[in-house]
């Protein structure tokens, strides 16, 4: 199975997708005149404004839900994997993906807001909705919806739960070995998987409001705690910081693991972590109650900074400053060996060892706890995204019990991921990310050439803002934007 999955990944994650992601981010950065820098202050202001409603959640809650998807295993184990397979230079390419990706995040989140709908009393939206309404190609929106249900419902959850299981084993040990139909499994992982599934079931059966409420409390708290730990380690090794920064920049262009490896792993893990262009975050963006679509687009653009430039960089600096990493080539042979050769690269081990080396007795349990909350909130976000696409398909075909099947299937995938090997879980996750990214990025580029709705929304918002508006309105017809039914109805009411 591993060989089959690796073959599929080699096709999906060809250099074409890597460079498409970078090119799309650069393209939208130029077209928006660098909004991720130019409107940074406005992003901060918007975080503090707006409230939820019966139909939608607040802009901050939408940010928290999307961050619960962005801030997860990719920030801890994913960064370690990028360094382990791509060398320190991969971190530089993660930064580049983040900077350019902030513009892509604005585009997809704004499109989600423009073309959102009210479904069963709640806002629903995302790439399937804006592909159908802006492109007029229902078959293509179905491709995205089905790919997303498979990816977020069954493939990606295995990565998050696997990282939790590995972190707990790193802290508590394997426990006893249990022979099962799925092979010999660790009792620690079995117990961990059962706990995750039980708590997850309670949350996801409570709906989007419960998911948003949990995420807005947990995500900021854990992100701040994690960054504080990273800053403490950096402060204790402050003299090393210039050397590490130069190592990252220098290795980005003369990489120890090969130029393609540095860019490929940096972009792949960058997209997996911050999700810009992947098409997941727009689902939460569509659920927000805002006065103007561009507002949520700017809020979602800011989330890329939190995810990659703050949390991912914190992980990278901890690993590189302490030297707790190995680098392997594409055959698996170690180019750089600083820790035991058998240390699993696609796991949180490097991060745990980095903190443990500076704060003995703290690193293993702290990373395990951080991973539990980061990964758990990401699992909630994956469920919400998959459910949104089931809801989209149900507009055309009623499938009795589809939501229940999704919930049970996701929980089974979570348990499977917890107890199985990390390499297979990450490979399955990469297939999910790659499928969604291909469909979504091609979609938003086609939509741009068909009508530029997200750019029209940005221009309209900036016009009102520059005129000193204290409240904003959005009239899609006046801007030449068609099929924005929710906003048209709002204008007419």
C-alpha positions as CSV (number, residue, x, y, z in Angstrom):
1,X,0.0,0.0,0.0
2,X,2.9,2.4,0.8
3,X,4.3,1.9,-2.7
4,X,1.0,2.6,-4.3
5,X,0.5,5.8,-2.2
6,X,4.0,7.0,-3.0
7,X,3.4,6.5,-6.7
8,X,0.2,8.6,-6.5
9,X,2.0,11.3,-4.6
10,X,4.8,11.4,-7.2
11,X,2.1,12.3,-9.8
12,X,0.0,14.7,-7.7
13,X,3.0,16.4,-6.1
14,X,4.9,16.9,-9.4
15,X,7.0,20.0,-9.8
16,X,4.0,21.5,-11.7
17,X,1.9,21.7,-8.5
18,X,4.8,23.1,-6.5
19,X,5.4,25.9,-9.0
20,X,1.7,26.5,-9.6
21,X,1.2,27.3,-5.9
22,X,4.1,29.7,-5.8
23,X,3.1,31.3,-9.2
24,X,-0.5,31.8,-8.0
25,X,0.6,33.5,-4.8
26,X,2.9,35.8,-6.7
27,X,0.3,36.5,-9.3
28,X,-2.3,37.6,-6.7
29,X,0.3,39.5,-4.7
30,X,1.0,41.7,-7.7
31,X,-2.7,42.1,-8.6
32,X,-3.7,43.1,-5.1
33,X,-0.6,45.4,-4.8
34,X,0.8,43.4,-1.9
35,X,-2.4,43.6,0.3
36,X,-0.7,41.2,2.8
37,X,1.7,44.1,3.7
38,X,-0.3,47.2,2.6
39,X,-3.4,46.3,4.6
40,X,-1.8,44.7,7.6
41,X,-3.2,47.3,10.0
42,X,-6.7,46.8,8.6
43,X,-6.4,43.1,9.2
44,X,-5.7,43.7,12.9
45,X,-8.6,46.2,13.2
46,X,-11.0,43.7,11.6
47,X,-10.1,41.0,14.1
48,X,-11.7,43.1,16.8
49,X,-14.8,44.0,14.9
50,X,-18.0,42.2,14.1
51,X,-20.3,39.8,15.9
52,X,-21.9,36.5,15.2
53,X,-25.6,36.0,14.4
54,X,-28.1,33.2,14.4
55,X,-27.0,32.3,10.9
56,X,-23.2,33.0,11.1
57,X,-20.2,33.1,13.4
58,X,-18.1,36.2,14.2
59,X,-15.1,37.1,12.1
60,X,-12.8,36.1,15.0
61,X,-14.6,32.8,15.4
62,X,-14.2,32.2,11.7
63,X,-10.5,33.0,12.0
64,X,-10.3,30.5,15.0
65,X,-12.1,27.8,13.0
66,X,-9.8,28.3,10.0
67,X,-6.7,28.5,12.3
68,X,-7.8,25.3,13.9
69,X,-7.4,23.8,10.5
70,X,-4.2,25.6,9.7
71,X,-2.4,25.3,13.1
72,X,-2.0,21.6,13.6
73,X,0.4,18.7,13.0
74,X,2.0,20.6,10.1
75,X,3.3,23.2,12.5
76,X,5.1,20.7,14.7
77,X,5.7,17.4,12.8
78,X,5.4,18.9,9.4
79,X,8.2,21.5,9.9
80,X,10.4,18.7,11.3
81,X,9.6,16.6,8.2
82,X,10.4,19.6,5.9
83,X,13.8,20.0,7.6
84,X,14.5,16.3,7.7
85,X,13.8,15.7,4.0
86,X,14.6,19.1,2.5
87,X,17.3,20.5,4.8
88,X,17.2,23.8,6.7
89,X,16.6,25.7,3.5
90,X,13.1,24.2,3.3
91,X,12.1,26.7,6.0
92,X,12.9,29.6,3.7
93,X,10.5,28.2,1.1
94,X,7.9,27.8,3.7
95,X,8.2,31.5,4.4
96,X,7.9,32.3,0.7
97,X,4.8,30.2,0.4
98,X,3.4,32.0,3.5
99,X,4.1,35.5,2.2
100,X,2.7,34.9,-1.3
101,X,0.0,32.5,0.1
102,X,-1.5,35.4,2.1
103,X,-2.7,36.9,-1.1
104,X,-4.1,33.6,-2.3
105,X,-5.9,33.2,1.1
106,X,-7.6,36.6,0.6
107,X,-8.9,35.6,-2.9
108,X,-10.4,32.2,-1.9
109,X,-11.9,33.5,1.4
110,X,-13.5,36.5,-0.4
111,X,-14.9,34.3,-3.1
112,X,-16.4,32.1,-0.4
113,X,-18.1,35.1,1.2
114,X,-19.4,36.5,-2.1
115,X,-21.0,33.2,-3.1
116,X,-22.1,31.9,0.3
117,X,-25.7,30.6,0.9
118,X,-28.0,30.0,3.9
119,X,-28.5,26.3,4.4
120,X,-30.7,25.0,7.3
121,X,-30.3,28.3,9.1
122,X,-26.5,28.4,8.8
123,X,-24.1,30.1,6.3
124,X,-22.5,27.6,3.9
125,X,-19.9,28.2,1.3
126,X,-16.5,27.2,-0.1
127,X,-14.8,26.3,-3.4
128,X,-17.6,24.0,-4.5
129,X,-20.1,26.9,-4.2
130,X,-17.9,29.6,-5.8
131,X,-16.8,27.2,-8.6
132,X,-20.4,26.5,-9.5
133,X,-21.7,30.1,-9.3
134,X,-18.7,32.0,-10.7
135,X,-17.5,29.4,-13.3
136,X,-20.9,27.9,-14.1
137,X,-19.4,24.5,-14.1
138,X,-21.3,22.2,-11.8
139,X,-19.3,19.1,-12.7
140,X,-16.1,20.9,-11.6
141,X,-17.6,21.9,-8.3
142,X,-18.6,18.3,-7.8
143,X,-15.0,17.2,-8.4
144,X,-13.9,19.5,-5.7
145,X,-16.6,18.5,-3.3
146,X,-16.0,14.8,-3.7
147,X,-12.2,15.2,-3.4
148,X,-12.7,17.3,-0.3
149,X,-15.0,14.8,1.4
150,X,-12.4,12.0,0.7
151,X,-9.5,14.2,1.8
152,X,-10.9,15.9,4.9
153,X,-13.2,13.0,5.9
154,X,-10.8,10.1,5.5
155,X,-7.2,10.9,4.4
156,X,-6.1,14.1,6.3
157,X,-7.5,13.1,9.7
158,X,-5.0,10.1,9.8
159,X,-2.1,12.6,9.9
160,X,-3.4,14.6,12.8
161,X,-4.3,11.6,15.0
162,X,-1.0,9.8,14.0
163,X,1.0,12.7,15.4
164,X,-0.9,12.7,18.7
165,X,-0.3,8.9,19.0
166,X,3.4,9.2,18.3
167,X,3.8,12.1,20.7
168,X,2.1,10.2,23.5
169,X,4.3,7.2,22.8
170,X,7.4,9.4,22.9
171,X,6.2,10.6,26.3
172,X,4.8,7.4,27.9
173,X,6.3,4.6,26.0
174,X,4.7,1.9,23.8
175,X,3.0,0.1,26.6
176,X,2.2,-3.6,26.0
177,X,1.9,-4.9,22.4
178,X,-1.5,-6.2,21.4
179,X,-2.1,-8.6,18.5
180,X,-5.1,-7.5,16.4
181,X,-6.5,-8.1,12.9
182,X,-4.6,-4.9,11.8
183,X,-1.3,-6.2,13.1
184,X,0.6,-5.8,16.4
185,X,-0.3,-2.5,17.9
186,X,0.8,-0.4,20.9
187,X,-1.6,-0.4,23.8
188,X,-0.7,3.2,24.4
189,X,-1.8,4.1,20.9
190,X,-5.0,2.1,21.2
191,X,-6.0,3.9,24.4
192,X,-5.0,7.3,22.9
193,X,-7.1,6.6,19.8
194,X,-10.1,5.6,21.9
195,X,-9.9,8.9,23.9
196,X,-9.6,11.0,20.8
197,X,-12.5,9.4,19.1
198,X,-14.8,9.7,22.1
199,X,-14.1,13.4,22.7
200,X,-14.2,14.2,18.9
201,X,-17.6,12.5,18.6
202,X,-19.0,14.7,21.4
203,X,-17.8,17.9,19.6
204,X,-18.7,17.1,16.0
205,X,-22.2,15.9,16.9
206,X,-22.8,19.4,18.4
207,X,-22.6,21.3,15.1
208,X,-20.6,24.3,13.9
209,X,-21.5,26.5,16.8
210,X,-19.9,24.0,19.3
211,X,-16.9,23.7,17.0
212,X,-16.4,27.5,16.8
213,X,-16.9,27.9,20.5
214,X,-14.3,25.3,21.3
215,X,-11.8,26.5,18.7
216,X,-11.9,30.2,19.7
217,X,-10.9,29.3,23.2
218,X,-8.3,26.6,22.5
219,X,-6.5,27.8,19.4
220,X,-5.3,31.2,20.7
221,X,-4.3,29.8,24.1
222,X,-2.2,26.9,22.7
223,X,-0.6,29.0,20.0
224,X,0.5,31.6,22.5
225,X,1.8,29.0,24.9
226,X,3.7,27.2,22.2
227,X,5.3,30.5,20.9
228,X,6.3,31.4,24.5
229,X,8.1,28.1,24.9
230,X,9.9,28.7,21.6
231,X,10.9,32.3,22.6
232,X,12.3,30.9,25.8
233,X,14.5,28.4,24.0
234,X,15.6,31.1,21.5
235,X,16.4,33.5,24.3
236,X,18.5,30.9,26.0
237,X,20.5,30.5,22.8
238,X,20.2,34.0,21.4
239,X,23.8,34.1,20.2
240,X,23.0,31.2,17.8
241,X,20.1,33.0,16.1
242,X,22.1,34.9,13.4
243,X,23.9,31.7,12.5
244,X,20.6,29.8,12.2
245,X,19.0,32.5,10.1
246,X,22.0,32.5,7.7
247,X,21.8,28.6,7.7
248,X,18.2,28.8,6.5
249,X,18.8,31.4,3.9
250,X,22.1,29.9,2.6
251,X,20.7,26.4,2.4
252,X,17.6,27.7,0.5
253,X,19.8,28.2,-2.6
254,X,22.7,25.8,-2.0
255,X,20.7,23.1,-0.3
256,X,22.3,20.1,1.4
257,X,19.3,17.9,0.3
258,X,19.2,19.2,-3.3
259,X,17.5,22.3,-4.7
260,X,14.4,20.4,-5.7
261,X,14.1,18.8,-2.3
262,X,14.3,22.1,-0.4
263,X,11.7,23.8,-2.6
264,X,9.5,20.8,-2.9
265,X,9.4,20.0,0.8
266,X,9.2,23.6,1.8
267,X,6.2,24.3,-0.5
268,X,4.5,21.0,0.3
269,X,4.8,21.3,4.0
270,X,4.0,25.1,3.8
271,X,0.8,24.4,2.0
272,X,-0.1,21.6,4.3
273,X,0.4,23.9,7.2
274,X,-1.1,27.2,6.2
275,X,-3.5,25.7,3.6
276,X,-3.3,28.8,1.3
277,X,-4.8,27.7,-2.0
278,X,-5.8,24.3,-0.7
279,X,-9.4,25.3,-0.5
280,X,-10.1,24.3,3.2
281,X,-10.1,27.7,4.9
282,X,-12.8,29.2,2.6
283,X,-15.4,27.0,4.3
284,X,-14.9,28.7,7.7
285,X,-14.6,32.1,5.9
286,X,-18.1,31.6,4.4
287,X,-19.6,31.0,7.8
288,X,-18.7,34.5,9.1
289,X,-21.2,37.3,9.6
290,X,-19.5,40.4,7.9
291,X,-20.7,43.6,6.3
292,X,-18.5,43.1,3.2
293,X,-16.9,40.0,1.7
294,X,-13.4,41.6,1.6
295,X,-13.3,42.0,5.3
296,X,-13.2,38.2,5.9
297,X,-10.8,37.9,3.1
298,X,-8.4,40.2,4.9
299,X,-8.9,38.4,8.2
300,X,-8.1,35.0,6.6
301,X,-5.0,36.6,4.9
302,X,-3.7,37.5,8.4
303,X,-4.1,33.9,9.6
304,X,-1.3,32.9,7.3
305,X,1.1,35.0,9.3
306,X,0.0,33.4,12.6
307,X,0.3,29.9,11.2
308,X,3.6,30.0,9.2
309,X,5.5,33.1,10.2
310,X,4.8,32.6,13.9
311,X,4.1,29.0,14.8
312,X,6.1,27.2,12.0
313,X,9.1,29.5,12.5
314,X,9.0,28.9,16.2
315,X,9.3,25.2,15.6
316,X,12.0,25.6,13.0
317,X,14.2,27.8,15.2
318,X,13.8,25.4,18.2
319,X,14.9,22.4,16.1
320,X,17.8,24.2,14.3
321,X,19.1,26.1,17.4
322,X,19.3,22.9,19.5
323,X,20.6,20.8,16.5
324,X,18.0,18.1,17.2
325,X,17.5,16.9,13.6
326,X,18.7,14.7,10.8
327,X,18.6,15.3,7.1
328,X,17.9,12.4,4.7
329,X,18.2,12.3,0.9
330,X,15.5,10.8,-1.4
331,X,16.8,7.3,-0.8
332,X,16.6,7.6,3.0
333,X,20.3,7.8,3.6
334,X,21.3,10.4,6.2
335,X,23.2,13.4,4.9
336,X,23.3,15.1,8.3
337,X,23.0,13.1,11.5
338,X,22.7,14.9,14.8
339,X,20.3,12.5,16.6
340,X,19.8,8.7,16.5
341,X,19.5,7.3,13.0
342,X,16.2,5.5,13.8
343,X,14.4,8.7,14.8
344,X,11.2,9.0,12.8
345,X,11.5,12.1,10.6
346,X,7.7,12.4,9.8
347,X,6.9,12.8,13.5
348,X,7.0,15.3,16.3
349,X,10.2,13.7,17.7
350,X,12.7,16.4,16.6
351,X,10.5,19.1,18.2
352,X,10.1,17.1,21.4
353,X,13.9,16.4,21.6
354,X,14.6,20.1,20.9
355,X,12.6,21.3,24.0
356,X,13.7,18.3,26.1
357,X,17.4,19.2,25.4
358,X,16.9,22.7,27.0
359,X,14.1,21.9,29.5
360,X,14.6,18.3,30.6
361,X,11.4,16.5,31.6
362,X,9.2,19.2,29.9
363,X,9.7,18.7,26.1
364,X,8.0,15.4,25.6
365,X,4.8,16.0,27.6
366,X,4.5,19.7,26.5
367,X,4.7,18.8,22.8
368,X,2.3,15.9,23.3
369,X,-0.2,18.2,25.0
370,X,0.2,20.9,22.3
371,X,-0.1,18.4,19.5
372,X,-3.3,17.0,21.1
373,X,-5.0,20.4,21.1
374,X,-3.6,21.6,17.8
375,X,-4.4,18.3,16.0
376,X,-7.8,17.9,17.8
377,X,-9.0,21.3,16.7
378,X,-7.8,20.5,13.1
379,X,-9.8,17.3,13.2
380,X,-12.9,19.4,14.1
381,X,-12.1,21.7,11.2
382,X,-11.7,18.8,8.8
383,X,-15.1,17.5,9.8
384,X,-16.8,20.8,9.3
385,X,-15.2,21.1,5.8
386,X,-16.2,17.6,4.8
387,X,-19.8,18.2,6.1
388,X,-20.0,21.5,4.2
389,X,-19.3,19.6,1.0
390,X,-21.8,16.8,1.8
391,X,-24.3,19.7,2.3
392,X,-23.3,21.0,-1.1
393,X,-24.0,17.7,-2.8
394,X,-27.2,17.3,-0.9
395,X,-28.5,20.3,-2.8
396,X,-28.6,18.1,-5.9
397,X,-28.9,14.5,-4.5
398,X,-30.5,13.5,-1.2
399,X,-28.4,10.8,0.4
400,X,-30.1,9.5,3.6
401,X,-27.7,9.2,6.5
402,X,-24.8,10.8,4.6
403,X,-23.8,13.0,7.5
404,X,-23.9,10.1,10.0
405,X,-21.7,8.0,7.6
406,X,-19.3,10.9,7.4
407,X,-19.0,11.3,11.2
408,X,-18.5,7.5,11.8
409,X,-16.0,7.3,8.8
410,X,-14.0,10.2,10.1
411,X,-13.8,8.7,13.6
412,X,-12.7,5.4,12.2
413,X,-10.0,7.2,10.1
414,X,-8.9,9.0,13.2
415,X,-8.5,5.7,15.2
416,X,-6.7,4.1,12.2
417,X,-4.3,7.0,12.0
418,X,-3.5,6.9,15.7
419,X,-2.3,3.3,15.7
420,X,-0.6,3.0,12.3
421,X,2.8,4.1,11.0
422,X,3.6,7.8,10.4
423,X,5.0,7.4,6.9
424,X,1.7,6.0,5.5
425,X,-0.4,8.6,7.3
426,X,1.6,11.5,5.9
427,X,1.5,10.0,2.4
428,X,-2.3,9.7,2.5
429,X,-2.5,13.2,3.8
430,X,-0.3,14.5,1.0
431,X,-2.7,12.9,-1.6
432,X,-5.6,14.7,0.0
433,X,-3.9,18.1,0.1
434,X,-2.6,17.8,-3.5
435,X,-6.0,16.8,-4.9
436,X,-7.7,19.8,-3.3
437,X,-4.9,22.2,-4.2
438,X,-5.0,21.3,-7.9
439,X,-8.7,21.7,-8.2
440,X,-9.0,24.9,-6.1
441,X,-6.0,26.8,-7.5
442,X,-6.9,26.1,-11.1
443,X,-10.5,27.1,-10.2
444,X,-9.7,30.5,-8.7
445,X,-7.4,31.3,-11.6
446,X,-10.2,30.5,-14.1
447,X,-12.6,32.6,-12.0
448,X,-10.2,35.5,-12.1
449,X,-10.0,35.5,-15.9
450,X,-13.8,35.2,-16.1
451,X,-14.7,38.2,-14.0
452,X,-12.2,39.1,-11.2
453,X,-14.9,39.1,-8.4
454,X,-12.5,39.0,-5.5
455,X,-10.5,41.9,-6.9
456,X,-13.6,43.9,-7.6
457,X,-14.7,43.4,-3.9
458,X,-11.3,44.6,-2.7
459,X,-11.4,47.7,-4.8
460,X,-15.0,48.4,-3.6
461,X,-14.0,47.9,0.0
462,X,-11.0,50.2,-0.2
463,X,-13.1,52.9,-2.0
464,X,-15.6,52.9,1.0
465,X,-12.7,52.8,3.5
466,X,-10.9,55.7,1.9
467,X,-14.1,57.7,1.9
468,X,-14.2,57.3,5.7
469,X,-17.1,54.8,5.9
470,X,-17.8,53.5,9.4
471,X,-20.2,50.8,8.1
472,X,-19.9,49.0,4.8
473,X,-22.2,47.6,2.2
474,X,-21.8,45.3,-0.7
475,X,-23.8,45.5,-3.9
476,X,-22.7,42.7,-6.3
477,X,-24.9,43.8,-9.2
478,X,-23.4,47.3,-9.1
479,X,-19.9,45.7,-9.4
480,X,-20.9,43.4,-12.2
481,X,-20.8,40.3,-10.1
482,X,-23.4,37.7,-11.0
483,X,-25.0,34.9,-8.9
484,X,-24.1,36.4,-5.5
485,X,-27.6,35.5,-4.4
486,X,-27.2,36.1,-0.6
487,X,-25.8,39.6,-1.1
488,X,-28.4,40.5,-3.7
489,X,-31.2,39.4,-1.4
490,X,-29.5,41.4,1.5
491,X,-29.4,44.5,-0.7
492,X,-33.1,44.2,-1.7
493,X,-34.3,43.5,1.8
